[in-house]
Amino acid sequence: DIIKYMKKVIIAITAIGFLTACGGGNSSKKVEELEKLRKQQSELNEKIKSLEAEIALTDTSRKDKIKFVAATDMSLKPFTHYIEVQANVEGDEDVVLSAKTPGTVTSVNVKAGDHVTKGQVLATLDDQIMQKAIAEVQNELNLVTTLYNRQKNLWDQQIGSEVQYLEAKTRKEGAEKKLASIQEQWDMTRIKAPFSGTVDNVMIKTGQLVSPQVPAIRVVNLEMLKVKGELPETYIGRVNKNDNALVYFPDLGKEITSKVYYSGNAISNLNRTFNVEVRFGSKENFLRPNMLAVLKIADYNKEKAMSLPVSVVQKGLDGEYVFVAENSGGKTVAKRKTVKSGMTYNGNVEIVEGLNEGDKVITTGYHDLVEGDIIKL
């Protein structure tokens, strides 16, 4: 009877919808009537499901209609949600060196792959003019130093005037400053390693004319690498320093456990993101600058949680539900349980309400189940 009545309701809804579409007077009343019938239809759907479940439990004709399913025993285990973002490997100490002054390269002392130490000379420029200038100033300094020492000895014996002593001292100090200045200029003809590391690329050769705008040698410290990514500003309150993180390198198929070293506080005006960094030590010797990575930052973690594959949790008019296997009258039957889901990650969803430890949740063969169906695990 309910099914026949429901058919009449559906016909009535269709007719009212047709009349409403055609226009005419009293359209507001027809809309109200349509909404009323839709509500009745929803209530009838629920009654039909309830009757189907009751029939499934009592209908003897269903005894041989056993459905084969698979179930998972619910248990408490850790559940973690990660924020994922594309990132790349960068070096804190990764620089491309250039000459500090224009000149011709006279020697290149390293090649790609060489280990260098801080201050080591990697290449030199023509310094003949500077060497001559240094020699001239050095000779001048030697002379004024000798004169100063003689004048000082006399002054210590109270011989001569103080003015003569001060003039000799001034000439000596002036020559020393002049020599130091020229030596600084000469030092600019040397390309030196600013830190200890590895030569990644040599871009100059002997005889080449270079300037401060010409890239010369790239040096990288592989012991000071980091993975850097940019997160949308919506996550700025959910990511903090020392949060657990995973870094996956798709090209290598490797994943490293780490922690967030830095989480930015400023939002970029260009793309509305903030920076986040994870750092590594020398033990990850397979890392190289500019490698691609997937940075996963844990923003939610629960040590004792129940979770299921997302597809197992179905949605009905009364909310989310799953089917569990229970014993009833000596048979194993499917029972519908209303649940409440939480965070979702990597195809699994946390179940925060509705299930207990030990519940046998049907995870295979649940699509065609009706509450009360006889099942076999």
C-alpha positions in Angstrom: 0.0 0.0 0.0 2.8 2.4 0.9 4.5 1.8 -2.5 1.2 2.4 -4.4 0.7 5.6 -2.4 4.2 6.7 -3.1 3.5 6.3 -6.8 0.5 8.5 -6.6 2.6 11.1 -4.8 5.2 11.0 -7.5 2.6 11.4 -10.2 1.1 14.4 -8.3 4.5 16.0 -7.9 5.2 15.6 -11.6 1.8 17.1 -12.5 2.2 20.1 -10.2 5.7 20.7 -11.6 4.3 20.7 -15.1 1.5 23.1 -14.2 4.0 25.4 -12.4 6.2 25.4 -15.5 3.3 26.4 -17.7 2.5 29.4 -15.5 -0.9 30.6 -14.6 -2.6 31.9 -11.4 -2.0 30.7 -7.9 1.6 29.7 -8.7 2.7 30.3 -5.1 0.0 27.8 -3.8 1.2 25.2 -6.3 4.8 25.7 -5.2 3.8 25.2 -1.6 1.9 22.0 -2.5 4.9 20.8 -4.4 7.2 21.3 -1.4 4.6 19.5 0.8 4.6 16.5 -1.5 8.4 16.4 -1.7 8.5 16.2 2.1 6.0 13.4 2.0 8.1 11.6 -0.6 11.2 11.9 1.7 9.3 10.5 4.6 8.0 7.6 2.4 11.6 6.8 1.3 12.6 6.4 4.9 9.5 4.2 5.7 10.3 2.0 2.7 13.9 1.5 3.9 12.6 0.6 7.3 10.1 -1.9 5.9 12.8 -3.4 3.7 15.0 -4.0 6.7 12.1 -5.6 8.7 11.2 -7.8 5.8 14.8 -8.9 5.4 14.8 -10.2 9.0 11.5 -12.1 8.6 11.2 -13.1 5.0 11.9 -16.8 4.7 12.3 -16.5 1.0 15.6 -14.8 1.6 17.3 -17.7 3.4 19.2 -18.8 0.4 20.2 -15.3 -0.6 23.4 -15.2 1.3 25.7 -12.3 0.3 29.5 -12.8 0.6 31.3 -9.8 2.2 34.6 -9.0 3.9 34.8 -7.1 7.2 37.4 -5.3 9.2 37.6 -5.4 13.0 37.7 -1.9 14.3 40.7 -1.1 16.6 42.4 2.0 17.9 45.5 3.2 16.1 47.2 6.4 15.3 45.7 8.7 12.7 47.6 11.7 11.2 46.5 14.3 8.7 49.1 16.0 6.6 49.1 19.2 4.6 50.9 18.4 1.3 52.8 21.0 -0.9 55.2 20.8 -3.7 58.7 21.9 -2.7 62.3 21.8 -3.8 65.8 21.3 -2.2 67.8 24.4 -1.7 71.2 25.1 -0.1 71.7 27.7 2.7 75.3 27.9 1.3 74.8 27.7 -2.5 76.4 30.6 -4.4 77.6 31.5 -7.9 80.8 33.4 -7.5 82.0 36.2 -9.8 85.1 38.3 -10.1 85.1 41.5 -7.9 86.9 43.5 -10.6 87.2 43.3 -14.4 90.2 41.4 -15.6 91.6 38.5 -17.6 91.6 35.0 -16.0 95.2 33.8 -15.6 94.4 30.5 -13.8 91.5 28.3 -12.8 92.6 26.1 -9.8 89.5 23.9 -9.4 87.2 21.7 -11.4 83.6 20.5 -10.8 83.4 18.0 -8.0 86.4 19.3 -6.1 86.1 19.9 -2.3 87.2 23.3 -1.3 87.8 25.1 2.1 86.8 28.5 3.2 89.2 31.2 1.8 90.7 28.9 -0.8 91.7 30.6 -4.1 89.6 29.1 -6.9 90.8 31.3 -9.7 93.1 34.3 -10.3 93.0 37.4 -12.6 95.9 39.3 -14.2 97.5 41.2 -11.3 100.8 42.5 -12.9 99.8 46.2 -12.6 98.7 45.7 -9.0 102.0 43.8 -8.1 104.0 46.7 -9.4 102.0 49.2 -7.4 102.4 47.1 -4.3 106.2 46.9 -4.8 106.4 50.7 -5.2 104.4 51.4 -2.1 106.3 48.8 -0.2 109.6 50.5 -1.1 108.1 53.8 0.0 106.9 52.3 3.3 110.4 50.8 3.9 112.0 54.2 3.5 109.6 56.2 5.7 109.7 53.4 8.3 113.5 53.7 8.5 113.2 57.5 8.8 110.6 57.2 11.5 112.6 54.7 13.5 115.6 57.0 13.5 113.5 60.0 14.4 111.9 58.1 17.2 115.3 57.1 18.6 116.3 60.7 18.6 113.1 61.8 20.2 113.4 59.2 22.9 116.8 60.8 23.7 115.2 64.2 23.8 117.1 65.1 20.5 115.3 67.0 17.7 111.9 68.5 17.8 108.5 66.9 18.4 107.3 68.2 15.0 109.9 66.2 13.2 109.0 63.1 15.1 105.2 63.5 14.4 105.9 64.2 10.7 107.9 61.0 10.4 105.2 59.1 12.2 102.5 60.5 9.9 104.4 59.6 6.8 104.9 56.0 8.0 101.2 55.6 8.9 100.1 57.1 5.6 102.3 54.6 3.7 100.9 51.7 5.7 97.3 52.7 4.9 98.2 53.1 1.2 99.8 49.7 1.1 96.8 48.1 2.8 94.4 49.7 0.3 96.4 48.5 -2.7 96.6 45.0 -1.2 92.8 45.0 -0.8 92.5 45.9 -4.5 95.0 43.1 -5.4 92.9 40.7 -3.3 90.0 41.4 -5.6 91.9 39.7 -8.4 91.4 36.4 -6.5 88.1 34.4 -6.6 87.9 32.7 -3.2 85.6 30.2 -1.6 83.3 32.0 0.9 82.7 28.7 2.7 83.8 25.0 2.7 81.9 23.0 0.2 81.9 21.4 -3.3 82.5 23.0 -6.7 79.4 22.4 -8.6 80.2 24.2 -11.9 83.1 26.1 -13.4 82.0 28.6 -16.0 85.2 30.4 -16.8 88.5 29.5 -18.4 92.0 30.8 -18.6 92.4 33.8 -20.9 88.8 34.8 -20.6 87.9 38.5 -19.9 85.5 38.6 -16.9 83.7 41.2 -14.9 81.5 41.2 -11.7 78.5 40.5 -14.0 79.9 37.3 -15.4 79.2 34.0 -13.4 82.4 32.3 -12.7 82.2 29.3 -10.2 79.4 27.8 -8.3 80.1 26.4 -4.8 77.6 24.4 -2.8 77.8 23.1 0.8 75.9 19.8 0.6 75.9 19.5 4.4 73.6 22.5 4.8 70.5 21.7 2.6 66.8 22.4 3.2 63.5 21.7 1.6 61.5 24.8 1.0 57.8 25.1 0.1 55.0 27.7 0.0 51.7 27.1 1.7 48.4 29.0 1.1 47.7 31.5 3.8 44.7 29.5 5.1 47.2 27.2 6.8 49.3 29.8 8.6 47.6 29.1 11.9 47.9 25.3 11.6 51.7 25.0 10.9 54.3 25.8 13.5 58.0 25.2 14.1 58.9 21.7 15.2 55.7 20.1 13.7 56.3 16.6 12.4 56.9 16.4 8.7 57.6 13.9 6.0 59.6 14.7 2.8 59.0 12.5 -0.2 61.3 12.5 -3.2 59.3 11.1 -6.1 62.3 10.7 -8.4 64.1 8.6 -5.8 61.2 6.9 -4.2 62.5 7.9 -0.8 60.8 9.5 2.2 62.5 11.2 5.1 61.0 11.9 8.6 61.9 15.4 9.9 60.4 18.5 11.6 59.5 21.9 10.5 62.5 24.2 11.0 60.9 27.4 10.0 57.3 28.6 9.4 56.9 32.1 7.9 54.9 34.8 9.6 54.6 37.1 6.5 52.1 36.5 3.6 53.3 37.2 0.1 51.3 39.8 -1.7 52.0 38.1 -5.0 50.5 34.7 -4.4 49.1 34.8 -0.8 51.4 32.2 0.5 54.0 31.8 3.3 57.3 30.0 3.4 57.9 26.8 5.3 61.3 25.0 5.6 62.6 21.6 6.7 66.4 21.2 7.1 68.7 18.2 6.7 72.1 17.2 7.9 75.0 15.6 6.1 73.6 12.1 6.5 71.2 12.6 3.7 74.0 12.6 1.2 71.8 11.7 -1.8 70.2 15.2 -1.8 71.1 17.8 -4.4 70.0 21.4 -4.8 66.9 21.9 -6.9 65.6 18.4 -6.5 61.8 18.2 -6.4 60.1 17.0 -3.3 56.6 16.7 -1.7 56.6 18.3 1.7 54.0 16.8 4.1 53.4 18.6 7.4 51.3 17.0 10.2 48.6 19.4 11.3 46.4 16.9 13.1 47.4 13.8 15.0 45.4 11.4 17.3 47.2 8.5 18.9 44.1 6.4 19.4 41.6 6.7 16.6 39.4 4.5 14.4 39.6 5.0 10.7 38.1 3.4 7.5 38.6 3.8 3.8 36.6 6.8 2.6 34.5 4.7 0.2 33.2 2.5 3.0 31.3 5.4 4.6 28.1 6.0 2.7 25.7 8.9 2.9 21.9 8.8 3.4 19.1 11.2 4.3 19.9 10.7 8.0 23.6 11.3 7.6 26.7 9.0 7.2 26.5 5.3 7.8 28.3 2.0 7.5 27.3 -1.7 7.5 28.5 -3.9 10.3 28.3 -7.7 10.6 26.3 -8.9 13.7 24.8 -12.2 14.9 21.0 -12.3 14.9 19.1 -15.6 15.5 22.1 -17.7 14.8 22.8 -15.9 11.5 25.3 -13.2 10.5 23.4 -10.3 9.2 24.2 -6.8 8.0 23.3 -3.9 10.3 23.4 -0.3 9.4 25.1 2.0 11.9 25.1 5.8 11.7 28.6 7.3 12.1 30.2 10.7 12.2 33.5 11.2 10.3 36.4 13.5 11.0 39.6 14.3 9.1 40.4 12.6 5.8 43.8 11.8 4.5 45.3 9.5 1.9 42.0 7.7 1.2 41.2 7.1 4.9 38.7 8.9 7.1 38.7 9.1 10.9 35.5 7.9 12.5 34.8 10.0 15.6 31.3 8.7 16.6 29.2 5.6 16.0 31.6 2.7 16.2 33.2 0.7 19.0 36.3 -1.4 19.2 35.7 -4.9 17.9 32.8 -3.8 15.5 33.1 -5.8 12.3 32.7 -3.1 9.6 31.9 -4.5 6.1 34.5 -3.1 3.7 33.9 -5.3 0.7 30.5 -6.1 -0.8 28.6 -3.3 1.0 27.2 -1.5 -2.0 24.2 -3.9 -2.5 23.5 -4.5 1.1 20.2 -3.8 2.8 19.9 -3.9 6.6 19.0 -7.4 7.6 20.7 -9.2 4.7 22.2 -12.5 5.6 25.9 -12.4 5.0 28.9 -14.6 5.1 32.4 -13.3 5.9 
